[in-house]
Amino acid sequence: MANHKSALKRIKQSAKKYERNKVVRTSVKKVVKEVKAAVAEGAVEESVKSFRTAKSVITKAANKKVIHKNTASRKIARLSKMVKSI
């Protein structure tokens, strides 16, 4: 365990940041799964709608620096390709 006051504060800050980021990461995973499921069903309108939501969530995660901007771009591009295929 840390002994310095600043190190103790840092541990608290890291724990808070971890919890906030975990929520964002899981929401990204959830929307990606929704798009993939809609594409697998072949539902065009539903997949387009879920893709728009996913794009928004992924972009917000990148803006918050939870995921890297290139990772966000790659995820969006792959989902877009999937949606266009149906």
PDB file with SEQRES, HELIX, SHEET and CRYST1 records, atoms N, CA, C and O in Angstrom:
SEQRES   1 A   86  MET ALA ASN HIS LYS SER ALA LEU LYS ARG ILE LYS GLN          
SEQRES   2 A   86  SER ALA LYS LYS TYR GLU ARG ASN LYS VAL VAL ARG THR          
SEQRES   3 A   86  SER VAL LYS LYS VAL VAL LYS GLU VAL LYS ALA ALA VAL          
SEQRES   4 A   86  ALA GLU GLY ALA VAL GLU GLU SER VAL LYS SER PHE ARG          
SEQRES   5 A   86  THR ALA LYS SER VAL ILE THR LYS ALA ALA ASN LYS LYS          
SEQRES   6 A   86  VAL ILE HIS LYS ASN THR ALA SER ARG LYS ILE ALA ARG          
SEQRES   7 A   86  LEU SER LYS MET VAL LYS SER ILE                              
HELIX    1 AA1 LYS A    5  GLU A   41  1                                  37    
HELIX    2 AA2 VAL A   44  ASN A   63  1                                  20    
HELIX    3 AA3 LYS A   69  SER A   85  1                                  17    
CRYST1    1.000    1.000    1.000  90.00  90.00  90.00 P 1           1          
ATOM      1  N   MET A   1       0.846  -1.178   0.000  1.00  0.00           N  
ATOM      2  CA  MET A   1       0.000   0.000   0.000  1.00  0.00           C  
ATOM      3  C   MET A   1       0.891   1.241   0.000  1.00  0.00           C  
ATOM      4  O   MET A   1       2.001   1.242   0.534  1.00  0.00           O  
ATOM      5  N   ALA A   2       0.368   2.281  -0.611  1.00  0.00           N  
ATOM      6  CA  ALA A   2       1.127   3.520  -0.726  1.00  0.00           C  
ATOM      7  C   ALA A   2       1.237   4.225   0.620  1.00  0.00           C  
ATOM      8  O   ALA A   2       0.348   4.120   1.466  1.00  0.00           O  
ATOM      9  N   ASN A   3       2.319   4.929   0.801  1.00  0.00           N  
ATOM     10  CA  ASN A   3       2.551   5.640   2.052  1.00  0.00           C  
ATOM     11  C   ASN A   3       2.370   7.145   1.921  1.00  0.00           C  
ATOM     12  O   ASN A   3       1.972   7.809   2.878  1.00  0.00           O  
ATOM     13  N   HIS A   4       2.660   7.687   0.741  1.00  0.00           N  
ATOM     14  CA  HIS A   4       2.575   9.127   0.551  1.00  0.00           C  
ATOM     15  C   HIS A   4       1.141   9.557   0.289  1.00  0.00           C  
ATOM     16  O   HIS A   4       0.345   8.823  -0.295  1.00  0.00           O  
ATOM     17  N   LYS A   5       0.837  10.766   0.737  1.00  0.00           N  
ATOM     18  CA  LYS A   5      -0.511  11.294   0.572  1.00  0.00           C  
ATOM     19  C   LYS A   5      -0.890  11.397  -0.906  1.00  0.00           C  
ATOM     20  O   LYS A   5      -2.022  11.095  -1.282  1.00  0.00           O  
ATOM     21  N   SER A   6       0.047  11.820  -1.732  1.00  0.00           N  
ATOM     22  CA  SER A   6      -0.221  11.967  -3.169  1.00  0.00           C  
ATOM     23  C   SER A   6      -0.464  10.609  -3.824  1.00  0.00           C  
ATOM     24  O   SER A   6      -1.286  10.486  -4.733  1.00  0.00           O  
ATOM     25  N   ALA A   7       0.257   9.592  -3.355  1.00  0.00           N  
ATOM     26  CA  ALA A   7       0.077   8.250  -3.913  1.00  0.00           C  
ATOM     27  C   ALA A   7      -1.283   7.681  -3.533  1.00  0.00           C  
ATOM     28  O   ALA A   7      -1.923   6.997  -4.332  1.00  0.00           O  
ATOM     29  N   LEU A   8      -1.719   7.965  -2.312  1.00  0.00           N  
ATOM     30  CA  LEU A   8      -3.044   7.514  -1.872  1.00  0.00           C  
ATOM     31  C   LEU A   8      -4.140   8.175  -2.709  1.00  0.00           C  
ATOM     32  O   LEU A   8      -5.108   7.531  -3.114  1.00  0.00           O  
ATOM     33  N   LYS A   9      -3.963   9.481  -2.958  1.00  0.00           N  
ATOM     34  CA  LYS A   9      -4.936  10.205  -3.774  1.00  0.00           C  
ATOM     35  C   LYS A   9      -4.952   9.641  -5.193  1.00  0.00           C  
ATOM     36  O   LYS A   9      -6.009   9.501  -5.807  1.00  0.00           O  
ATOM     37  N   ARG A  10      -3.775   9.324  -5.696  1.00  0.00           N  
ATOM     38  CA  ARG A  10      -3.653   8.792  -7.050  1.00  0.00           C  
ATOM     39  C   ARG A  10      -4.393   7.461  -7.179  1.00  0.00           C  
ATOM     40  O   ARG A  10      -5.031   7.196  -8.198  1.00  0.00           O  
ATOM     41  N   ILE A  11      -4.306   6.642  -6.157  1.00  0.00           N  
ATOM     42  CA  ILE A  11      -5.000   5.356  -6.159  1.00  0.00           C  
ATOM     43  C   ILE A  11      -6.516   5.562  -6.235  1.00  0.00           C  
ATOM     44  O   ILE A  11      -7.210   4.866  -6.975  1.00  0.00           O  
ATOM     45  N   LYS A  12      -7.013   6.521  -5.463  1.00  0.00           N  
ATOM     46  CA  LYS A  12      -8.450   6.827  -5.485  1.00  0.00           C  
ATOM     47  C   LYS A  12      -8.879   7.333  -6.864  1.00  0.00           C  
ATOM     48  O   LYS A  12      -9.915   6.930  -7.392  1.00  0.00           O  
ATOM     49  N   GLN A  13      -8.069   8.219  -7.434  1.00  0.00           N  
ATOM     50  CA  GLN A  13      -8.388   8.776  -8.745  1.00  0.00           C  
ATOM     51  C   GLN A  13      -8.391   7.691  -9.820  1.00  0.00           C  
ATOM     52  O   GLN A  13      -9.261   7.664 -10.690  1.00  0.00           O  
ATOM     53  N   SER A  14      -7.412   6.806  -9.745  1.00  0.00           N  
ATOM     54  CA  SER A  14      -7.315   5.724 -10.722  1.00  0.00           C  
ATOM     55  C   SER A  14      -8.517   4.793 -10.628  1.00  0.00           C  
ATOM     56  O   SER A  14      -9.029   4.330 -11.647  1.00  0.00           O  
ATOM     57  N   ALA A  15      -8.958   4.524  -9.425  1.00  0.00           N  
ATOM     58  CA  ALA A  15     -10.112   3.644  -9.232  1.00  0.00           C  
ATOM     59  C   ALA A  15     -11.375   4.267  -9.834  1.00  0.00           C  
ATOM     60  O   ALA A  15     -12.159   3.576 -10.484  1.00  0.00           O  
ATOM     61  N   LYS A  16     -11.570   5.566  -9.618  1.00  0.00           N  
ATOM     62  CA  LYS A  16     -12.723   6.262 -10.185  1.00  0.00           C  
ATOM     63  C   LYS A  16     -12.681   6.248 -11.710  1.00  0.00           C  
ATOM     64  O   LYS A  16     -13.678   5.981 -12.380  1.00  0.00           O  
ATOM     65  N   LYS A  17     -11.494   6.542 -12.233  1.00  0.00           N  
ATOM     66  CA  LYS A  17     -11.316   6.589 -13.681  1.00  0.00           C  
ATOM     67  C   LYS A  17     -11.557   5.211 -14.301  1.00  0.00           C  
ATOM     68  O   LYS A  17     -12.163   5.105 -15.367  1.00  0.00           O  
ATOM     69  N   TYR A  18     -11.089   4.174 -13.640  1.00  0.00           N  
ATOM     70  CA  TYR A  18     -11.271   2.802 -14.115  1.00  0.00           C  
ATOM     71  C   TYR A  18     -12.754   2.450 -14.205  1.00  0.00           C  
ATOM     72  O   TYR A  18     -13.198   1.859 -15.190  1.00  0.00           O  
ATOM     73  N   GLU A  19     -13.510   2.811 -13.184  1.00  0.00           N  
ATOM     74  CA  GLU A  19     -14.948   2.512 -13.171  1.00  0.00           C  
ATOM     75  C   GLU A  19     -15.678   3.269 -14.281  1.00  0.00           C  
ATOM     76  O   GLU A  19     -16.534   2.703 -14.960  1.00  0.00           O  
ATOM     77  N   ARG A  20     -15.341   4.546 -14.467  1.00  0.00           N  
ATOM     78  CA  ARG A  20     -15.980   5.332 -15.533  1.00  0.00           C  
ATOM     79  C   ARG A  20     -15.660   4.751 -16.899  1.00  0.00           C  
ATOM     80  O   ARG A  20     -16.547   4.609 -17.741  1.00  0.00           O  
ATOM     81  N   ASN A  21     -14.390   4.414 -17.120  1.00  0.00           N  
ATOM     82  CA  ASN A  21     -13.963   3.878 -18.407  1.00  0.00           C  
ATOM     83  C   ASN A  21     -14.575   2.505 -18.668  1.00  0.00           C  
ATOM     84  O   ASN A  21     -14.877   2.165 -19.812  1.00  0.00           O  
ATOM     85  N   LYS A  22     -14.758   1.718 -17.612  1.00  0.00           N  
ATOM     86  CA  LYS A  22     -15.330   0.384 -17.766  1.00  0.00           C  
ATOM     87  C   LYS A  22     -16.754   0.475 -18.311  1.00  0.00           C  
ATOM     88  O   LYS A  22     -17.153  -0.331 -19.152  1.00  0.00           O  
ATOM     89  N   VAL A  23     -17.508   1.443 -17.839  1.00  0.00           N  
ATOM     90  CA  VAL A  23     -18.880   1.648 -18.314  1.00  0.00           C  
ATOM     91  C   VAL A  23     -18.877   1.977 -19.806  1.00  0.00           C  
ATOM     92  O   VAL A  23     -19.687   1.451 -20.569  1.00  0.00           O  
ATOM     93  N   VAL A  24     -17.972   2.839 -20.205  1.00  0.00           N  
ATOM     94  CA  VAL A  24     -17.908   3.252 -21.609  1.00  0.00           C  
ATOM     95  C   VAL A  24     -17.481   2.084 -22.490  1.00  0.00           C  
ATOM     96  O   VAL A  24     -18.061   1.868 -23.554  1.00  0.00           O  
ATOM     97  N   ARG A  25     -16.468   1.326 -22.055  1.00  0.00           N  
ATOM     98  CA  ARG A  25     -15.990   0.185 -22.846  1.00  0.00           C  
ATOM     99  C   ARG A  25     -17.070  -0.867 -23.024  1.00  0.00           C  
ATOM    100  O   ARG A  25     -17.225  -1.417 -24.115  1.00  0.00           O  
ATOM    101  N   THR A  26     -17.821  -1.156 -21.963  1.00  0.00           N  
ATOM    102  CA  THR A  26     -18.873  -2.157 -22.077  1.00  0.00           C  
ATOM    103  C   THR A  26     -20.003  -1.665 -22.976  1.00  0.00           C  
ATOM    104  O   THR A  26     -20.621  -2.462 -23.682  1.00  0.00           O  
ATOM    105  N   SER A  27     -20.278  -0.371 -22.959  1.00  0.00           N  
ATOM    106  CA  SER A  27     -21.321   0.149 -23.854  1.00  0.00           C  
ATOM    107  C   SER A  27     -20.880   0.034 -25.313  1.00  0.00           C  
ATOM    108  O   SER A  27     -21.706  -0.217 -26.191  1.00  0.00           O  
ATOM    109  N   VAL A  28     -19.591   0.217 -25.577  1.00  0.00           N  
ATOM    110  CA  VAL A  28     -19.070   0.049 -26.937  1.00  0.00           C  
ATOM    111  C   VAL A  28     -19.246  -1.401 -27.376  1.00  0.00           C  
ATOM    112  O   VAL A  28     -19.698  -1.667 -28.489  1.00  0.00           O  
ATOM    113  N   LYS A  29     -18.890  -2.331 -26.504  1.00  0.00           N  
ATOM    114  CA  LYS A  29     -19.048  -3.751 -26.844  1.00  0.00           C  
ATOM    115  C   LYS A  29     -20.502  -4.097 -27.109  1.00  0.00           C  
ATOM    116  O   LYS A  29     -20.812  -4.857 -28.026  1.00  0.00           O  
ATOM    117  N   LYS A  30     -21.393  -3.536 -26.301  1.00  0.00           N  
ATOM    118  CA  LYS A  30     -22.821  -3.823 -26.425  1.00  0.00           C  
ATOM    119  C   LYS A  30     -23.369  -3.351 -27.769  1.00  0.00           C  
ATOM    120  O   LYS A  30     -24.086  -4.098 -28.436  1.00  0.00           O  
ATOM    121  N   VAL A  31     -23.045  -2.132 -28.175  1.00  0.00           N  
ATOM    122  CA  VAL A  31     -23.581  -1.620 -29.437  1.00  0.00           C  
ATOM    123  C   VAL A  31     -22.992  -2.350 -30.639  1.00  0.00           C  
ATOM    124  O   VAL A  31     -23.672  -2.523 -31.650  1.00  0.00           O  
ATOM    125  N   VAL A  32     -21.736  -2.780 -30.540  1.00  0.00           N  
ATOM    126  CA  VAL A  32     -21.120  -3.546 -31.624  1.00  0.00           C  
ATOM    127  C   VAL A  32     -21.844  -4.882 -31.780  1.00  0.00           C  
ATOM    128  O   VAL A  32     -22.113  -5.321 -32.898  1.00  0.00           O  
ATOM    129  N   LYS A  33     -22.158  -5.525 -30.655  1.00  0.00           N  
ATOM    130  CA  LYS A  33     -22.905  -6.784 -30.705  1.00  0.00           C  
ATOM    131  C   LYS A  33     -24.278  -6.591 -31.327  1.00  0.00           C  
ATOM    132  O   LYS A  33     -24.737  -7.441 -32.090  1.00  0.00           O  
ATOM    133  N   GLU A  34     -24.944  -5.475 -31.006  1.00  0.00           N  
ATOM    134  CA  GLU A  34     -26.269  -5.196 -31.556  1.00  0.00           C  
ATOM    135  C   GLU A  34     -26.219  -5.067 -33.073  1.00  0.00           C  
ATOM    136  O   GLU A  34     -27.087  -5.588 -33.773  1.00  0.00           O  
ATOM    137  N   VAL A  35     -25.203  -4.371 -33.582  1.00  0.00           N  
ATOM    138  CA  VAL A  35     -25.060  -4.211 -35.032  1.00  0.00           C  
ATOM    139  C   VAL A  35     -24.809  -5.565 -35.683  1.00  0.00           C  
ATOM    140  O   VAL A  35     -25.424  -5.892 -36.698  1.00  0.00           O  
ATOM    141  N   LYS A  36     -23.913  -6.346 -35.106  1.00  0.00           N  
ATOM    142  CA  LYS A  36     -23.608  -7.660 -35.677  1.00  0.00           C  
ATOM    143  C   LYS A  36     -24.832  -8.565 -35.680  1.00  0.00           C  
ATOM    144  O   LYS A  36     -25.052  -9.311 -36.634  1.00  0.00           O  
ATOM    145  N   ALA A  37     -25.623  -8.503 -34.623  1.00  0.00           N  
ATOM    146  CA  ALA A  37     -26.832  -9.320 -34.549  1.00  0.00           C  
ATOM    147  C   ALA A  37     -27.845  -8.891 -35.608  1.00  0.00           C  
ATOM    148  O   ALA A  37     -28.476  -9.737 -36.242  1.00  0.00           O  
ATOM    149  N   ALA A  38     -28.003  -7.585 -35.802  1.00  0.00           N  
ATOM    150  CA  ALA A  38     -28.941  -7.080 -36.802  1.00  0.00           C  
ATOM    151  C   ALA A  38     -28.508  -7.469 -38.208  1.00  0.00           C  
ATOM    152  O   ALA A  38     -29.343  -7.805 -39.048  1.00  0.00           O  
ATOM    153  N   VAL A  39     -27.206  -7.424 -38.463  1.00  0.00           N  
ATOM    154  CA  VAL A  39     -26.679  -7.806 -39.774  1.00  0.00           C  
ATOM    155  C   VAL A  39     -26.878  -9.303 -40.000  1.00  0.00           C  
ATOM    156  O   VAL A  39     -27.220  -9.730 -41.102  1.00  0.00           O  
ATOM    157  N   ALA A  40     -26.663 -10.093 -38.956  1.00  0.00           N  
ATOM    158  CA  ALA A  40     -26.838 -11.542 -39.073  1.00  0.00           C  
ATOM    159  C   ALA A  40     -28.292 -11.910 -39.394  1.00  0.00           C  
ATOM    160  O   ALA A  40     -28.550 -12.858 -40.135  1.00  0.00           O  
ATOM    161  N   GLU A  41     -29.234 -11.153 -38.831  1.00  0.00           N  
ATOM    162  CA  GLU A  41     -30.653 -11.388 -39.108  1.00  0.00           C  
ATOM    163  C   GLU A  41     -31.015 -10.940 -40.519  1.00  0.00           C  
ATOM    164  O   GLU A  41     -31.954 -11.466 -41.116  1.00  0.00           O  
ATOM    165  N   GLY A  42     -30.287  -9.986 -41.045  1.00  0.00           N  
ATOM    166  CA  GLY A  42     -30.578  -9.452 -42.367  1.00  0.00           C  
ATOM    167  C   GLY A  42     -31.567  -8.300 -42.330  1.00  0.00           C  
ATOM    168  O   GLY A  42     -32.095  -7.907 -43.371  1.00  0.00           O  
ATOM    169  N   ALA A  43     -31.828  -7.754 -41.150  1.00  0.00           N  
ATOM    170  CA  ALA A  43     -32.746  -6.629 -41.007  1.00  0.00           C  
ATOM    171  C   ALA A  43     -32.030  -5.339 -41.393  1.00  0.00           C  
ATOM    172  O   ALA A  43     -31.185  -4.837 -40.652  1.00  0.00           O  
ATOM    173  N   VAL A  44     -32.379  -4.814 -42.554  1.00  0.00           N  
ATOM    174  CA  VAL A  44     -31.664  -3.659 -43.101  1.00  0.00           C  
ATOM    175  C   VAL A  44     -31.898  -2.407 -42.263  1.00  0.00           C  
ATOM    176  O   VAL A  44     -30.945  -1.750 -41.844  1.00  0.00           O  
ATOM    177  N   GLU A  45     -33.165  -2.076 -42.017  1.00  0.00           N  
ATOM    178  CA  GLU A  45     -33.464  -0.841 -41.284  1.00  0.00           C  
ATOM    179  C   GLU A  45     -32.922  -0.888 -39.864  1.00  0.00           C  
ATOM    180  O   GLU A  45     -32.379   0.095 -39.360  1.00  0.00           O  
ATOM    181  N   GLU A  46     -33.075  -2.037 -39.232  1.00  0.00           N  
ATOM    182  CA  GLU A  46     -32.596  -2.181 -37.851  1.00  0.00           C  
ATOM    183  C   GLU A  46     -31.075  -2.086 -37.783  1.00  0.00           C  
ATOM    184  O   GLU A  46     -30.525  -1.490 -36.857  1.00  0.00           O  
ATOM    185  N   SER A  47     -30.400  -2.676 -38.768  1.00  0.00           N  
ATOM    186  CA  SER A  47     -28.936  -2.638 -38.758  1.00  0.00           C  
ATOM    187  C   SER A  47     -28.421  -1.228 -39.005  1.00  0.00           C  
ATOM    188  O   SER A  47     -27.418  -0.822 -38.418  1.00  0.00           O  
ATOM    189  N   VAL A  48     -29.100  -0.477 -39.873  1.00  0.00           N  
ATOM    190  CA  VAL A  48     -28.689   0.909 -40.142  1.00  0.00           C  
ATOM    191  C   VAL A  48     -28.895   1.759 -38.891  1.00  0.00           C  
ATOM    192  O   VAL A  48     -28.046   2.574 -38.528  1.00  0.00           O  
ATOM    193  N   LYS A  49     -30.036   1.552 -38.242  1.00  0.00           N  
ATOM    194  CA  LYS A  49     -30.337   2.322 -37.023  1.00  0.00           C  
ATOM    195  C   LYS A  49     -29.330   2.011 -35.917  1.00  0.00           C  
ATOM    196  O   LYS A  49     -28.821   2.918 -35.259  1.00  0.00           O  
ATOM    197  N   SER A  50     -29.049   0.724 -35.720  1.00  0.00           N  
ATOM    198  CA  SER A  50     -28.094   0.345 -34.678  1.00  0.00           C  
ATOM    199  C   SER A  50     -26.673   0.779 -35.032  1.00  0.00           C  
ATOM    200  O   SER A  50     -25.870   1.063 -34.143  1.00  0.00           O  
ATOM    201  N   PHE A  51     -26.361   0.832 -36.333  1.00  0.00           N  
ATOM    202  CA  PHE A  51     -25.036   1.312 -36.750  1.00  0.00           C  
ATOM    203  C   PHE A  51     -24.850   2.778 -36.393  1.00  0.00           C  
ATOM    204  O   PHE A  51     -23.781   3.179 -35.934  1.00  0.00           O  
ATOM    205  N   ARG A  52     -25.893   3.579 -36.605  1.00  0.00           N  
ATOM    206  CA  ARG A  52     -25.801   5.008 -36.263  1.00  0.00           C  
ATOM    207  C   ARG A  52     -25.555   5.193 -34.769  1.00  0.00           C  
ATOM    208  O   ARG A  52     -24.745   6.022 -34.355  1.00  0.00           O  
ATOM    209  N   THR A  53     -26.265   4.408 -33.976  1.00  0.00           N  
ATOM    210  CA  THR A  53     -26.078   4.477 -32.524  1.00  0.00           C  
ATOM    211  C   THR A  53     -24.659   4.056 -32.150  1.00  0.00           C  
ATOM    212  O   THR A  53     -23.998   4.698 -31.334  1.00  0.00           O  
ATOM    213  N   ALA A  54     -24.208   2.966 -32.765  1.00  0.00           N  
ATOM    214  CA  ALA A  54     -22.863   2.451 -32.476  1.00  0.00           C  
ATOM    215  C   ALA A  54     -21.797   3.472 -32.853  1.00  0.00           C  
ATOM    216  O   ALA A  54     -20.839   3.685 -32.109  1.00  0.00           O  
ATOM    217  N   LYS A  55     -21.966   4.092 -33.994  1.00  0.00           N  
ATOM    218  CA  LYS A  55     -20.989   5.088 -34.444  1.00  0.00           C  
ATOM    219  C   LYS A  55     -20.889   6.227 -33.436  1.00  0.00           C  
ATOM    220  O   LYS A  55     -19.794   6.698 -33.126  1.00  0.00           O  
ATOM    221  N   SER A  56     -22.026   6.663 -32.934  1.00  0.00           N  
ATOM    222  CA  SER A  56     -22.057   7.741 -31.954  1.00  0.00           C  
ATOM    223  C   SER A  56     -21.353   7.333 -30.661  1.00  0.00           C  
ATOM    224  O   SER A  56     -20.538   8.085 -30.127  1.00  0.00           O  
ATOM    225  N   VAL A  57     -21.670   6.145 -30.165  1.00  0.00           N  
ATOM    226  CA  VAL A  57     -21.091   5.673 -28.906  1.00  0.00           C  
ATOM    227  C   VAL A  57     -19.579   5.491 -29.042  1.00  0.00           C  
ATOM    228  O   VAL A  57     -18.820   5.864 -28.147  1.00  0.00           O  
ATOM    229  N   ILE A  58     -19.150   4.919 -30.160  1.00  0.00           N  
ATOM    230  CA  ILE A  58     -17.716   4.681 -30.381  1.00  0.00           C  
ATOM    231  C   ILE A  58     -16.959   6.002 -30.492  1.00  0.00           C  
ATOM    232  O   ILE A  58     -15.865   6.142 -29.945  1.00  0.00           O  
ATOM    233  N   THR A  59     -17.537   6.960 -31.195  1.00  0.00           N  
ATOM    234  CA  THR A  59     -16.898   8.270 -31.337  1.00  0.00           C  
ATOM    235  C   THR A  59     -16.774   8.977 -29.993  1.00  0.00           C  
ATOM    236  O   THR A  59     -15.749   9.593 -29.701  1.00  0.00           O  
ATOM    237  N   LYS A  60     -17.819   8.885 -29.181  1.00  0.00           N  
ATOM    238  CA  LYS A  60     -17.762   9.501 -27.857  1.00  0.00           C  
ATOM    239  C   LYS A  60     -16.686   8.853 -26.993  1.00  0.00           C  
ATOM    240  O   LYS A  60     -15.985   9.536 -26.247  1.00  0.00           O  
ATOM    241  N   ALA A  61     -16.557   7.530 -27.099  1.00  0.00           N  
ATOM    242  CA  ALA A  61     -15.520   6.830 -26.331  1.00  0.00           C  
ATOM    243  C   ALA A  61     -14.133   7.288 -26.755  1.00  0.00           C  
ATOM    244  O   ALA A  61     -13.242   7.438 -25.920  1.00  0.00           O  
ATOM    245  N   ALA A  62     -13.950   7.508 -28.048  1.00  0.00           N  
ATOM    246  CA  ALA A  62     -12.656   7.984 -28.537  1.00  0.00           C  
ATOM    247  C   ALA A  62     -12.388   9.412 -28.078  1.00  0.00           C  
ATOM    248  O   ALA A  62     -11.258   9.760 -27.735  1.00  0.00           O  
ATOM    249  N   ASN A  63     -13.431  10.237 -28.073  1.00  0.00           N  
ATOM    250  CA  ASN A  63     -13.261  11.623 -27.630  1.00  0.00           C  
ATOM    251  C   ASN A  63     -12.926  11.705 -26.152  1.00  0.00           C  
ATOM    252  O   ASN A  63     -12.223  12.621 -25.724  1.00  0.00           O  
ATOM    253  N   LYS A  64     -13.424  10.750 -25.364  1.00  0.00           N  
ATOM    254  CA  LYS A  64     -13.128  10.709 -23.933  1.00  0.00           C  
ATOM    255  C   LYS A  64     -11.789  10.032 -23.652  1.00  0.00           C  
ATOM    256  O   LYS A  64     -11.380   9.908 -22.498  1.00  0.00           O  
ATOM    257  N   LYS A  65     -11.116   9.598 -24.704  1.00  0.00           N  
ATOM    258  CA  LYS A  65      -9.815   8.926 -24.621  1.00  0.00           C  
ATOM    259  C   LYS A  65      -9.895   7.570 -23.907  1.00  0.00           C  
ATOM    260  O   LYS A  65      -8.913   7.109 -23.326  1.00  0.00           O  
ATOM    261  N   VAL A  66     -11.072   6.937 -23.958  1.00  0.00           N  
ATOM    262  CA  VAL A  66     -11.222   5.610 -23.374  1.00  0.00           C  
ATOM    263  C   VAL A  66     -10.644   4.585 -24.340  1.00  0.00           C  
ATOM    264  O   VAL A  66      -9.970   3.642 -23.925  1.00  0.00           O  
ATOM    265  N   ILE A  67     -10.912   4.775 -25.640  1.00  0.00           N  
ATOM    266  CA  ILE A  67     -10.279   3.951 -26.665  1.00  0.00           C  
ATOM    267  C   ILE A  67      -9.517   4.876 -27.605  1.00  0.00           C  
ATOM    268  O   ILE A  67      -9.837   6.060 -27.713  1.00  0.00           O  
ATOM    269  N   HIS A  68      -8.527   4.343 -28.273  1.00  0.00           N  
ATOM    270  CA  HIS A  68      -7.703   5.136 -29.175  1.00  0.00           C  
ATOM    271  C   HIS A  68      -8.522   5.541 -30.395  1.00  0.00           C  
ATOM    272  O   HIS A  68      -9.426   4.814 -30.807  1.00  0.00           O  
ATOM    273  N   LYS A  69      -8.212   6.690 -30.969  1.00  0.00           N  
ATOM    274  CA  LYS A  69      -8.990   7.180 -32.114  1.00  0.00           C  
ATOM    275  C   LYS A  69      -8.873   6.254 -33.319  1.00  0.00           C  
ATOM    276  O   LYS A  69      -9.831   6.115 -34.079  1.00  0.00           O  
ATOM    277  N   ASN A  70      -7.727   5.621 -33.507  1.00  0.00           N  
ATOM    278  CA  ASN A  70      -7.578   4.694 -34.630  1.00  0.00           C  
ATOM    279  C   ASN A  70      -8.393   3.429 -34.406  1.00  0.00           C  
ATOM    280  O   ASN A  70      -8.929   2.860 -35.357  1.00  0.00           O  
ATOM    281  N   THR A  71      -8.490   2.987 -33.167  1.00  0.00           N  
ATOM    282  CA  THR A  71      -9.311   1.828 -32.832  1.00  0.00           C  
ATOM    283  C   THR A  71     -10.773   2.145 -33.116  1.00  0.00           C  
ATOM    284  O   THR A  71     -11.498   1.320 -33.671  1.00  0.00           O  
ATOM    285  N   ALA A  72     -11.196   3.327 -32.738  1.00  0.00           N  
ATOM    286  CA  ALA A  72     -12.574   3.753 -32.990  1.00  0.00           C  
ATOM    287  C   ALA A  72     -12.852   3.803 -34.487  1.00  0.00           C  
ATOM    288  O   ALA A  72     -13.893   3.340 -34.953  1.00  0.00           O  
ATOM    289  N   SER A  73     -11.923   4.361 -35.221  1.00  0.00           N  
ATOM    290  CA  SER A  73     -12.074   4.464 -36.671  1.00  0.00           C  
ATOM    291  C   SER A  73     -12.158   3.083 -37.306  1.00  0.00           C  
ATOM    292  O   SER A  73     -12.976   2.853 -38.196  1.00  0.00           O  
ATOM    293  N   ARG A  74     -11.324   2.177 -36.852  1.00  0.00           N  
ATOM    294  CA  ARG A  74     -11.322   0.811 -37.383  1.00  0.00           C  
ATOM    295  C   ARG A  74     -12.636   0.101 -37.095  1.00  0.00           C  
ATOM    296  O   ARG A  74     -13.193  -0.563 -37.970  1.00  0.00           O  
ATOM    297  N   LYS A  75     -13.131   0.241 -35.872  1.00  0.00           N  
ATOM    298  CA  LYS A  75     -14.400  -0.387 -35.502  1.00  0.00           C  
ATOM    299  C   LYS A  75     -15.544   0.149 -36.351  1.00  0.00           C  
ATOM    300  O   LYS A  75     -16.382  -0.618 -36.826  1.00  0.00           O  
ATOM    301  N   ILE A  76     -15.580   1.459 -36.543  1.00  0.00           N  
ATOM    302  CA  ILE A  76     -16.641   2.083 -37.331  1.00  0.00           C  
ATOM    303  C   ILE A  76     -16.562   1.618 -38.785  1.00  0.00           C  
ATOM    304  O   ILE A  76     -17.584   1.318 -39.403  1.00  0.00           O  
ATOM    305  N   ALA A  77     -15.361   1.560 -39.321  1.00  0.00           N  
ATOM    306  CA  ALA A  77     -15.186   1.143 -40.718  1.00  0.00           C  
ATOM    307  C   ALA A  77     -15.637  -0.304 -40.920  1.00  0.00           C  
ATOM    308  O   ALA A  77     -16.293  -0.615 -41.914  1.00  0.00           O  
ATOM    309  N   ARG A  78     -15.296  -1.176 -39.999  1.00  0.00           N  
ATOM    310  CA  ARG A  78     -15.678  -2.580 -40.128  1.00  0.00           C  
ATOM    311  C   ARG A  78     -17.183  -2.771 -39.998  1.00  0.00           C  
ATOM    312  O   ARG A  78     -17.785  -3.561 -40.724  1.00  0.00           O  
ATOM    313  N   LEU A  79     -17.782  -2.039 -39.066  1.00  0.00           N  
ATOM    314  CA  LEU A  79     -19.234  -2.134 -38.913  1.00  0.00           C  
ATOM    315  C   LEU A  79     -19.939  -1.576 -40.161  1.00  0.00           C  
ATOM    316  O   LEU A  79     -20.929  -2.137 -40.630  1.00  0.00           O  
ATOM    317  N   SER A  80     -19.420  -0.484 -40.675  1.00  0.00           N  
ATOM    318  CA  SER A  80     -19.993   0.123 -41.885  1.00  0.00           C  
ATOM    319  C   SER A  80     -19.943  -0.860 -43.047  1.00  0.00           C  
ATOM    320  O   SER A  80     -20.904  -0.985 -43.806  1.00  0.00           O  
ATOM    321  N   LYS A  81     -18.839  -1.541 -43.179  1.00  0.00           N  
ATOM    322  CA  LYS A  81     -18.667  -2.535 -44.247  1.00  0.00           C  
ATOM    323  C   LYS A  81     -19.682  -3.664 -44.094  1.00  0.00           C  
ATOM    324  O   LYS A  81     -20.249  -4.134 -45.080  1.00  0.00           O  
ATOM    325  N   MET A  82     -19.907  -4.093 -42.861  1.00  0.00           N  
ATOM    326  CA  MET A  82     -20.877  -5.160 -42.598  1.00  0.00           C  
ATOM    327  C   MET A  82     -22.289  -4.718 -42.971  1.00  0.00           C  
ATOM    328  O   MET A  82     -23.041  -5.465 -43.598  1.00  0.00           O  
ATOM    329  N   VAL A  83     -22.637  -3.488 -42.576  1.00  0.00           N  
ATOM    330  CA  VAL A  83     -23.982  -2.983 -42.836  1.00  0.00           C  
ATOM    331  C   VAL A  83     -24.213  -2.808 -44.337  1.00  0.00           C  
ATOM    332  O   VAL A  83     -25.301  -3.097 -44.835  1.00  0.00           O  
ATOM    333  N   LYS A  84     -23.201  -2.341 -45.052  1.00  0.00           N  
ATOM    334  CA  LYS A  84     -23.328  -2.147 -46.503  1.00  0.00           C  
ATOM    335  C   LYS A  84     -23.453  -3.471 -47.251  1.00  0.00           C  
ATOM    336  O   LYS A  84     -24.003  -3.514 -48.351  1.00  0.00           O  
ATOM    337  N   SER A  85     -22.950  -4.540 -46.663  1.00  0.00           N  
ATOM    338  CA  SER A  85     -22.971  -5.843 -47.346  1.00  0.00           C  
ATOM    339  C   SER A  85     -24.378  -6.437 -47.473  1.00  0.00           C  
ATOM    340  O   SER A  85     -24.624  -7.288 -48.327  1.00  0.00           O  
ATOM    341  N   ILE A  86     -25.307  -5.977 -46.606  1.00  0.00           N  
ATOM    342  CA  ILE A  86     -26.655  -6.565 -46.683  1.00  0.00           C  
ATOM    343  C   ILE A  86     -27.617  -5.745 -47.516  1.00  0.00           C  
ATOM    344  O   ILE A  86     -28.780  -6.120 -47.665  1.00  0.00           O  
TER     345      ILE A  86                                                      
END                                                                             
